[in-house]
Amino acid sequence: MRPVYCGLLLLMLTGCGKNEVGDVSLGVFTTKDIKLDAIVDPVVTGVTCHVSSIEANLDFSDPSDSSIACRQTGPITAAMIAQIDKSKNGDVLFTKSKSIFFKTMKIRRILDAENQTLMYVSYSTKETSGSFKHSLSTVPLWGTEAYTAASLQ
């Protein structure tokens, strides 16, 4: 009996991603679930993004739709902002395969220096029904050490 329990536990754990914080079933008659991931920005560690996306366990490709919400969850310093890519392309923070056919979901951080805001965009790298699916969330630097330092310069 013990090997059966160990096998079930291992099976359940293999379905969990290291960033996964939630899993919502879409019903008994579907293999699709909404997966919820928490991603801490590796450079601006005071920002956490929560991303929801559909995953289909028995399909070759997951839907491209995703949603992102990023919030300040800790201090944001001028030193952190100094380390990020300030180009219009920004940095890719996260990549997740959504298909065996080269479709991925990516999260990119871009600094809007004029408005002193960090923008986080989640997007699919494969066109679906004539468009690329994407979602945007912003984190203003207002009230942080990074904003104060930038406004004094």
N, C-alpha and C positions, 0 to 999 in steps of 0.2 A: 504494500500500500504506500509506503514511504517513497519509492521511486516514482510512483504516479504523481504524488504531490510535488516532488522536486521537478518533474518534467513540466507540469502545469505552471509552476512558478517561473521556470526558465522561459517558457513560451510567452507568458505575460510580460516579462521583463524585456524580451527582444523587441516588443512593439513600442517600447518607451524610448523616445529620443532624449538626449541629455538636456535639451532646452524645453522639453514638453512639460507644460504645467496643467493642461486640461485636455479632455477628450469627450466630445459630445456625439452620441450616436444619433443618426438621422432616422432611425426606425428599424424594425425587425426585418423588413423585406428589402433592405439595401445593404450593400457592403461599404457605403460611404460614411465617413465620420468627419466632424469638424475638429481639427487639431489646433490646440492653442499653445504657442511657444512664447517664452520670455527670453529676450536677447538683450544682454547688457552691452552697451557700446564699449569695445575694448580700449579705446583711447579716452573718450569722454565718459568715464565710468559712473558719472552721476546721472546718466540717462539709461532708462530701460524701455525697450519696445516690446509690446505684445502683438503677436501676429496670429491671425486665424486663417486657416486654409482648409480646403476639402481634401481628404485623402481617401482613395478607393482601394481597399485591400486586394481585390482580385482583378483590377484593371491594369492595362499597360501604361496608362497615362492618367494623371490626376487633373481635375479642372484647374484652370488658370486663375480663377478668382481668389483674391486674398484681401484681407483688411489689416491695417496697421494702426496702432495707437502708441505714441511715445510720450513719456513723461519724465520730468526731473525727479529722480529718486535719491539724489545725494548731491554733494557739492560739485559745482562746475567751476574750474579755475582757469585763469588766463594761461597757465602752463599747458593745460589740456588743449585749449583752443590753438595754441601755438604749434602743437604737434600735428594737427589735422591737415589734410590736403585742402587747399583753398581754391582749387581750380573749379570750373563750372561742372566738371564731371564728378568731383568728390571721390569718396572712398567706398568700395564695396565692403560691407561689414559681414554679410551672411549670404550663403548660397545653399540652396536645397534642391535636389533633383526631384522633378515632378513627372518624369517620363523616361522610358528606356529610349526614347527618340530625341534626346538632347534638349528637352525643355527643362528649364530651371526657373526657380523663383529666387530673386536676389533682393537684398536690401542695401541701399546706398545712402550715405550721409553726405549732404551738401551744405556748405555754410553760406547763408545769405548775409554777407558782411554789412551791407547797407542798413538792413533792418535788425541786425544782431540776433539772428534766429538760426537754429539748426533745423534743417529739413531732412526728413527720413522718408524715402520713397521705396515701396515694395513693388516689384514688377515681374512679369513673366517674360522670358526671352523668346517665346514663340507666339506668332500671330494666331489669334483665335477669332473666328467670325469677322475678319477684316480689321481687328484692332488688337493692340497689346494691352492686356489687363494691368492696371496699376492702382496704387493707393498711396496717399500722402499724409504725413503727420508732421507737425512742427513743434519745436521746443524753443521758446523765447529765452534769450539770455538775460532778460530783465530781472533784476534782483539778485543776480549771481555775481561772484567776484569777477568773472570773465567780462560781464557787461560794464562793471565799474571801471575795470582796468582799460577797456577799449574806449570808453567815453572820456577818460582823462587824457588820452593821447591826441 
